[in-house]
């Protein structure tokens, strides 16, 4: 019984040492990760780097939410499917600035 207890204590001590090593390694990796993220976020606007060192790709703009609401709503009781949204604006007639006899071809 004592030998089993001594063996379990030895395993526990070894496991505690391993846990301490892993915690130290984890802390180091977290610090390195934070530093790399900080460096990755640098550009000429928030550091002393020249603009020529910036990435050539434009940063992606934040997408604005759509101003249009959902398509016209019909109550489920009506039994009809929702109709597509249609514009209430009408055409103002012929296009201005285009001669009425213009055939659409190219000039010879």
N, C-alpha and C positions, 0 to 999 in steps of 0.2 A: 504494500500500500504506500509506504514512504517513497519507494522508488518511482511509483506512478506520480505521486505528488511532486517530487523533485523534477520529473520530466515535464510535467505540465507547467511548473514555474519557469523552467528554462525556456520552454516554447513561448510563454507569455512575455518574458523579458526580451526574447528575440523579436517577437511581434511588435512590442512597444518601441524597440529601437528602429525597426523598419518603418513604423508609422511616423516616427520623428523625422527620419530621413525623407520620407515621401512628402511630409508637410513642408520641410525646408525646400525641397525641389519644386513643389507646387507654388510656394511664395515667390521663388526666383523666376519661374515661368510666367506667373501673373505680372510681375514687374516688367519683364521683358516684353510681354504682350502689350502692356499699357504704353511702353516707350515706342514700340513699333507702330501702334495705332496713332500715337501723337505725331510721329514722323510722316506717316502716310497721309495725314490730313493737312500737311504743310503745303503751301503754294506761295507765289510771290505776294499775295495780298496779306497773308498772316505770318510772314517770316522775312528774313533778309535775303531770300533767294531772288535772283533776277528773273524777270518775266520769261526770258528765253528758256529757262529750265522747267517751265510749266509743261504739263502734258499738252499735246497738240489738240486732243479731243476737247470739245466744249463740254462743260459740266451739264448734266441733264437737269433741266428746270423742273421745279416741282409742278406737278400736274394740278391744274385748278379744277375744282369740282364743276360738273355741268350745271348750267343755270336752268336747263329745261327740267320740268317736273316729269312725273310719270305720264304715260300716254293717258288719253282721256279715260276717265273711270266710269264704268257702268256697274251698277249694283249687281251682285250675284243673283238677285231675285228676278231681274229682267230677262235672264236667260240668253242675252246677246253677248257675243264676245266683245272685248274692248276694240273700238275703232282706232285706226292709226291717226296720229296727230297730223292735221292738215293746216296749212297756212291760210289765214283769212285774207291775205293780201292778193290783189289781182294785178294783172299785167297792165302797164300804163300805155300800151299801144306799141307802135313801131319804134324801133331803136332810133335814137337821135344821132345825127352825124353820119348816117349811112345813106347814100343816095338810093332812092327807091328803084332805080333801074340797074343797080349793081347786080351783075350776074353771078358773082361769087368766084369768078375765074381769076387768072393772073393777067397782068397787063402785058400785051405783046411788045 
